[in-house]
Amino acid sequence: MRKADYMRDPCGASPLPYWKAKDFRLPPGMKIVKDSDFHPGLLARYVDTPYFKAMAPLAGRERPELPAGLEASTADDAGFSEHIGACYADEWISAGDLRRERALPVYDPALWLALRDRRTGGIAASGIAQLDPAAGEGVLDWIQVSPDWRRRGLGQFIVRELLFRMQGKAAFATVSGKAGDETRPDLLYQSCGFSGWTLWHILREKRN
């Protein structure tokens, strides 16, 4: 993918961030289509997983107020992996995969954030984002809140803090996620100023 094509419409050009999209090659048995090009007939051959993608400007971002009783910190690869696994029923990333992500050119240590309980030291919420200077794009990757800490505004804090930290390094941020997830991550991102929503269908060929 050419950078100019992506920058004209980051959400509509690809479901992936530019640093992945520029060299992406579609695996055998996979098809990716926008919602406007999707039709039910595709389901005879493919299993559909819909994803949303949205973007937000970074200029003028203010640092959010740290919730009482918590401190902004970080974690090692095992700590992030354990927290991510505890927050999702069907999502997980290994410590080894996270270690490899730290070796990528889009790694920025300031964008690996853990919000810790001051009393116990345990992670209440965490977020991992990437920074692509070539496209001026920040990318929210893993955003999660521990089940016992939900509905206290911690998701908003993590997202807003990461967007604040991206200022001066990128012009905009993108995020993607599974559409229709019962936790409604799209509502979180809307509340943090994301717009330009595009729905993509990731289609994988059915196995006989």
Residue, then its C-alpha position, 0 to 999 in steps of 0.5 A: m500500500r502506498k503511503a499517500d493512499y493510506m493518508r487520504d483515508p486511514c480508516g477506509a484504506s485498510p483495517l490495519p495501521y500503515w506500518k502493517a498495511k504497507d507490506f501486508r500480503l493476504p494469506p491464502g483463504m482470507k478475504i478482507v472487504k469493507d462493509s459497503d462491499f460485503h454481501p451475505g452470499l460470502l457467508a456460504r464460503y467464508v466465516d466472517t469476523p467484523y472489525f471497526k476502525a476509527m481515528a482521532p486527532l492528537a492536537g490540543r490533548e490535555r492530560p487526564e486526571l489520575p484516578a484516586g488510589l492509583e498510580a501510572s506505572t508500567a510492567d514487564d512482558a510477563g506482567f502485561s501478558e498476565h493482565i491481558g489474559a485476565c481481562y479477556a475471555d478469548e484474547w491473549i498475547s504471550a510474554g514472548d510475543l510482547r518481547r518481540e513487539r518491543a523490538l519493532p521500529v514502532y515501539d515507544p516505551a512511553l506508550w506501554l502503560a500500567l495503572r496500579d493500585r497504590r495499596t497492593g501494587g496490582i494492575a487495575a488497567s493497562g494499555i499498549a500503543q505504537l508510534d509510527p513516525a513515518a506516517g505520523e500515526g499512533v496506534l492503540d493496540w491493547i487497552q484493558v481494565s481488570p474486571d474488578w475495576r470496570r465502570r470507574g473510568l479507567g478505560q477512558f484514563i488509559v486511552r486519554e493518557l496514551l493519546f496525550r503522550m503521543q502529542g508532538k510525535a504523531a498527528f493522529a491515532t487509530v484504533s480497531g477492534k471486534a465489532g459487536d463485542e459485548t463490552r462495547p469498546d467502540l463507546l469508550y473510543q467515541s467518548c475519547g474523540f474517535s470518529g471516521w468509523t469504518l466497518w471491515h469484514i475479515l473473511r476466512e475460508k471455511r474448512n470442509 
